[in-house]
Amino acid sequence: MGRLLPILLCFTPAACLLDFDRAGPQGGTAGSGATQGAGGGGGEPAGGGGGEAPCDGECISLPDGFSSVVRLTTDECEAVAEGGLDDVAVSAPEAVCACSCVVPDDLCRSVRPASDTTCTVNGSAILAAPGPACTTLTAPAKGLGFVIGGQPTATCDSDEKKADKPPFTLNETTRACPVEASCGGADLSCLPAGAGTYCLLADTATECPAELVPHQLNPLSSYFDDRDCECACNGVDGNVGCGTPTVVFYESTDCSGQGFSGFTAVNCATPTSFSFSSFVFTRSVSGSCAPATHVTSGGVAPPKSGLLLCCRA
């Protein structure tokens, strides 16, 4: 039996080497001790490293751009990567709408500068929707008339609050698990037998060797999620209240210096002692809108490119 041992070792699976770079295993020659378990002096038999099981397939030198050999499974393992394989289906609920319809801001902030203190002689065109920041006039004015009030036929605006996106799940999660089998050499990796189950995991490679089939593993975080919801708003429901506008007038053109506030009438504000060149206008809006029509859109899709796996056919 002692004479037969070297012959039997030559036929162990780990001694059959698949070399993608065609350079020979570790550049060694038979009998030199560089090939694993080939009968040379001082060589360690294949499968003799660290208590790992011997390789039951082919021992290979990984091509450039590949990091490891992995086993694909849907079972739990200490995976090096996991996600959806190729175009696996996704369960993604629709976006949850958060937007609503509000009374348009500009219904209560149109004003008209006037050249007189009774706001009867227009000094310039209506200034639509001046905000709470400083508004500068093209020419000094004596009064500020308000064009305000309810406009039931106006259309409400969406407040554009972002929709909530419920978590989505993969119908099947594939895990890439390390292959724990020894080829007895630090530069060799075990590619066990099993079609579609064992693959090379790429790190920089973008194509597979000719004898292997490409697959794409997509981590959950890489999926494209454009689910959304918009509010389709209808008309204003009932009258709009604008409250009592507040205006602070300034002789300067940039709302600097001493400001003056006061009203001579609800719809006409005048600084009685000077012409003004700028003002700050604030007001409150009240009213209601017809219920919004929510329109959902979008979905969840896999990315165009993910982790490249090159697997046995």
C-alpha positions as CSV (number, residue, x, y, z in Angstrom):
1,M,0.0,0.0,0.0
2,G,2.9,2.3,0.7
3,R,3.9,2.1,-3.0
4,L,0.4,3.0,-4.2
5,L,0.0,6.2,-2.2
6,P,1.9,8.6,-4.6
7,I,-0.2,7.2,-7.5
8,L,-3.5,7.7,-5.6
9,L,-2.6,11.3,-4.7
10,C,-2.2,12.2,-8.3
11,F,-5.9,11.5,-8.8
12,T,-7.3,13.6,-6.0
13,P,-9.5,16.5,-7.3
14,A,-7.2,19.1,-5.9
15,A,-4.4,17.9,-8.2
16,C,-6.4,18.8,-11.3
17,L,-5.7,22.5,-11.8
18,L,-7.8,24.8,-13.9
19,D,-5.5,27.7,-14.8
20,F,-7.3,30.8,-16.3
21,D,-4.0,32.6,-17.1
22,R,-2.6,29.5,-18.8
23,A,0.7,30.0,-16.8
24,G,0.7,26.8,-14.8
25,P,0.0,26.4,-11.1
26,Q,2.2,28.9,-9.3
27,G,4.6,28.6,-12.2
28,G,5.8,25.2,-10.8
29,T,6.6,21.9,-12.6
30,A,5.8,18.4,-11.7
31,G,8.1,17.0,-9.0
32,S,9.4,20.4,-8.0
33,G,7.2,20.6,-4.8
34,A,5.4,23.8,-6.2
35,T,2.4,21.9,-7.5
36,Q,0.1,20.7,-4.8
37,G,0.3,17.0,-3.9
38,A,2.0,16.0,-7.2
39,G,4.5,13.6,-5.6
40,G,7.5,16.0,-5.5
41,G,9.7,16.2,-2.4
42,G,8.6,18.4,0.4
43,G,5.2,19.3,-1.1
44,E,2.1,19.3,1.1
45,P,-0.8,17.1,-0.2
46,A,-3.9,19.0,-1.6
47,G,-6.5,19.8,1.1
48,G,-4.0,19.7,3.9
49,G,-4.2,23.4,5.0
50,G,-5.7,24.5,8.3
51,G,-8.2,21.7,8.7
52,E,-10.4,22.9,5.8
53,A,-12.1,20.3,3.6
54,P,-10.2,19.4,0.4
55,C,-11.4,20.9,-2.8
56,D,-13.9,18.7,-4.6
57,G,-13.8,20.6,-7.8
58,E,-11.0,22.5,-9.5
59,C,-8.1,24.5,-8.0
60,I,-7.7,27.7,-10.0
61,S,-5.6,30.9,-10.1
62,L,-8.1,33.7,-9.9
63,P,-8.0,35.9,-13.0
64,D,-7.2,39.6,-12.6
65,G,-10.1,41.7,-11.3
66,F,-11.6,38.9,-9.2
67,S,-11.4,38.7,-5.4
68,S,-12.7,35.2,-4.4
69,V,-14.8,32.2,-5.1
70,V,-18.3,32.3,-3.5
71,R,-21.2,29.9,-3.1
72,L,-24.7,31.3,-3.9
73,T,-27.5,30.4,-1.6
74,T,-30.7,31.8,-0.1
75,D,-29.8,30.4,3.3
76,E,-28.1,32.4,6.1
77,C,-24.3,32.5,6.1
78,E,-21.5,35.0,6.9
79,A,-22.0,36.5,3.4
80,V,-19.4,38.7,1.7
81,A,-22.3,40.2,-0.2
82,E,-26.1,39.8,-0.5
83,G,-29.0,41.2,-2.4
84,G,-31.2,40.5,-5.4
85,L,-29.8,38.2,-8.2
86,D,-30.3,39.6,-11.7
87,D,-34.0,40.7,-12.1
88,V,-35.5,39.1,-9.0
89,A,-38.9,40.6,-8.2
90,V,-39.3,43.4,-5.7
91,S,-42.3,44.0,-3.4
92,A,-42.6,47.8,-3.0
93,P,-45.8,49.5,-1.6
94,E,-46.8,52.7,-3.2
95,A,-45.6,56.0,-1.7
96,V,-47.7,57.3,1.2
97,C,-48.9,60.8,0.4
98,A,-48.1,63.6,2.8
99,C,-49.0,66.7,0.7
100,S,-52.1,68.8,1.0
101,C,-53.7,71.8,-0.6
102,V,-53.4,75.3,0.8
103,V,-54.8,78.7,-0.1
104,P,-52.4,80.4,-2.5
105,D,-50.2,83.0,-0.9
106,D,-50.7,85.6,-3.6
107,L,-54.4,85.9,-2.8
108,C,-53.5,88.1,0.1
109,R,-50.4,90.0,-0.9
110,S,-51.1,92.0,-4.0
111,V,-50.5,95.7,-3.3
112,R,-50.5,99.0,-5.3
113,P,-48.3,101.9,-4.5
114,A,-50.2,105.2,-4.8
115,S,-49.1,108.8,-5.3
116,D,-51.6,110.2,-2.8
117,T,-52.4,109.4,0.8
118,T,-55.9,108.1,0.0
119,C,-54.7,105.4,-2.3
120,T,-56.9,106.7,-5.1
121,V,-54.3,107.8,-7.6
122,N,-52.2,104.9,-8.8
123,G,-48.5,105.7,-8.8
124,S,-47.4,102.4,-10.4
125,A,-48.7,99.0,-11.4
126,I,-49.8,96.4,-8.8
127,L,-46.9,94.7,-7.1
128,A,-47.9,91.0,-7.1
129,A,-47.0,89.0,-4.0
130,P,-44.4,91.0,-2.2
131,G,-43.0,88.9,0.6
132,P,-41.9,89.6,4.2
133,A,-38.5,90.8,2.8
134,C,-37.8,94.4,1.7
135,T,-39.6,95.6,-1.4
136,T,-38.1,98.6,-3.2
137,L,-40.2,100.9,-5.3
138,T,-39.1,102.4,-8.7
139,A,-40.4,105.8,-7.5
140,P,-41.3,107.2,-4.1
141,A,-45.0,106.9,-3.1
142,K,-47.4,108.4,-0.6
143,G,-49.7,105.5,0.0
144,L,-50.0,101.7,-0.3
145,G,-53.4,100.3,-1.4
146,F,-54.2,96.7,-0.9
147,V,-55.9,94.5,-3.5
148,I,-57.0,91.7,-1.2
149,G,-60.0,89.5,-0.5
150,G,-61.5,86.2,-1.2
151,Q,-61.3,84.7,-4.7
152,P,-63.3,81.4,-4.5
153,T,-62.5,80.6,-8.1
154,A,-58.8,80.5,-7.6
155,T,-56.9,77.2,-7.5
156,C,-55.3,76.1,-4.4
157,D,-51.6,75.1,-4.3
158,S,-49.9,72.0,-3.0
159,D,-47.7,72.4,0.0
160,E,-45.3,70.0,-1.7
161,K,-44.5,67.9,1.4
162,K,-42.4,64.9,0.5
163,A,-44.1,61.5,0.3
164,D,-43.1,58.7,2.7
165,K,-41.6,55.6,1.1
166,P,-42.4,52.4,3.0
167,P,-39.5,49.9,3.1
168,F,-39.4,47.5,0.1
169,T,-38.3,43.9,0.1
170,L,-36.8,41.4,-2.3
171,N,-38.9,38.4,-3.1
172,E,-35.7,36.4,-2.7
173,T,-32.4,37.4,-1.2
174,T,-29.3,35.7,-2.5
175,R,-26.2,35.5,-0.4
176,A,-22.6,35.1,-1.6
177,C,-20.9,32.9,1.0
178,P,-17.1,32.2,1.2
179,V,-16.0,28.8,-0.1
180,E,-14.1,27.0,2.7
181,A,-12.1,24.4,0.9
182,S,-8.4,24.1,0.6
183,C,-6.2,23.7,-2.4
184,G,-3.1,23.6,-0.2
185,G,-1.6,26.8,-1.9
186,A,-2.0,30.4,-1.0
187,D,-2.3,31.5,-4.6
188,L,-5.0,28.9,-5.5
189,S,-8.7,29.0,-4.9
190,C,-11.2,26.1,-5.0
191,L,-14.0,26.3,-7.5
192,P,-16.2,23.4,-6.5
193,A,-18.5,21.4,-8.8
194,G,-22.0,22.6,-9.1
195,A,-23.6,24.5,-12.0
196,G,-24.9,28.0,-11.2
197,T,-24.0,27.6,-7.5
198,Y,-20.3,28.5,-7.4
199,C,-19.0,31.8,-8.9
200,L,-16.1,34.1,-9.1
201,L,-16.8,37.4,-7.4
202,A,-15.4,40.4,-9.3
203,D,-13.9,43.5,-7.6
204,T,-12.7,45.4,-10.7
205,A,-13.4,43.0,-13.6
206,T,-16.3,44.0,-15.9
207,E,-16.5,40.8,-18.0
208,C,-16.4,37.0,-17.3
209,P,-14.0,34.5,-18.6
210,A,-15.4,32.8,-21.7
211,E,-16.2,29.5,-19.9
212,L,-18.3,31.2,-17.1
213,V,-21.8,32.8,-17.2
214,P,-22.3,36.4,-15.9
215,H,-24.8,37.2,-13.2
216,Q,-25.5,40.5,-11.3
217,L,-25.9,40.7,-7.5
218,N,-27.6,43.9,-6.4
219,P,-27.3,45.0,-2.8
220,L,-30.6,46.3,-1.4
221,S,-29.1,49.9,-1.0
222,S,-28.4,50.1,-4.7
223,Y,-31.9,49.8,-6.0
224,F,-33.4,52.8,-7.7
225,D,-36.5,54.1,-5.8
226,D,-38.4,56.9,-7.5
227,R,-41.8,56.4,-5.7
228,D,-43.6,59.7,-5.2
229,C,-46.9,61.3,-4.6
230,E,-48.2,64.7,-5.8
231,C,-51.3,66.6,-4.8
232,A,-53.7,67.6,-7.6
233,C,-55.4,70.6,-6.1
234,N,-58.9,72.0,-7.0
235,G,-60.5,75.4,-6.4
236,V,-60.6,77.3,-3.2
237,D,-63.5,76.1,-1.1
238,G,-65.3,79.2,0.3
239,N,-64.0,82.7,1.0
240,V,-60.4,83.6,1.8
241,G,-59.6,85.8,4.7
242,C,-56.5,87.9,4.6
243,G,-56.4,89.2,8.1
244,T,-55.1,92.8,8.7
245,P,-52.0,93.4,6.7
246,T,-49.1,95.0,8.5
247,V,-46.8,97.4,6.6
248,V,-43.6,99.1,7.7
249,F,-42.5,102.0,5.5
250,Y,-39.0,103.4,4.9
251,E,-37.7,106.5,3.2
252,S,-34.6,104.6,2.2
253,T,-34.6,102.2,-0.8
254,D,-33.4,99.2,1.2
255,C,-35.6,99.3,4.3
256,S,-32.8,100.7,6.4
257,G,-33.2,103.5,9.0
258,Q,-36.3,104.5,10.8
259,G,-39.4,102.6,9.8
260,F,-43.0,103.8,10.1
261,S,-46.1,101.7,10.6
262,G,-49.7,102.7,10.7
263,F,-53.0,102.7,8.8
264,T,-55.5,105.3,7.8
265,A,-57.9,102.6,6.5
266,V,-58.1,98.9,6.2
267,N,-57.2,98.8,2.5
268,C,-55.0,101.9,2.4
269,A,-51.9,102.4,4.5
270,T,-50.1,105.8,4.5
271,P,-47.1,107.2,6.2
272,T,-48.6,110.7,6.8
273,S,-45.5,112.7,7.0
274,F,-43.2,111.5,4.2
275,S,-43.0,109.7,0.9
276,F,-41.6,106.2,1.1
277,S,-39.3,104.2,-1.2
278,S,-39.4,100.8,0.3
279,F,-41.5,98.7,2.6
280,V,-41.9,95.3,4.4
281,F,-45.4,93.7,4.1
282,T,-46.7,90.8,6.2
283,R,-50.2,89.3,6.5
284,S,-52.1,86.2,7.5
285,V,-54.1,84.0,5.2
286,S,-57.2,82.0,6.2
287,G,-59.5,79.9,4.1
288,S,-60.0,76.3,3.0
289,C,-59.4,74.2,0.0
290,A,-61.3,71.4,-1.6
291,P,-59.8,68.0,-0.7
292,A,-56.7,67.1,-2.7
293,T,-56.5,64.3,-5.2
294,H,-53.4,62.2,-4.5
295,V,-51.5,60.9,-7.5
296,T,-48.8,58.3,-6.8
297,S,-46.1,57.4,-9.3
298,G,-42.8,55.6,-9.7
299,G,-41.5,52.3,-8.3
300,V,-38.4,50.4,-7.4
301,A,-36.0,48.9,-9.9
302,P,-32.6,47.2,-9.8
303,P,-29.6,49.3,-10.7
304,K,-28.1,49.1,-14.2
305,S,-24.9,47.6,-12.8
306,G,-24.2,45.7,-9.6
307,L,-21.7,43.1,-8.3
308,L,-20.5,40.9,-11.2
309,L,-20.6,37.2,-10.6
310,C,-19.1,34.7,-13.1
311,C,-20.7,31.3,-12.5
312,R,-20.5,27.8,-13.9
313,A,-22.9,27.1,-16.7
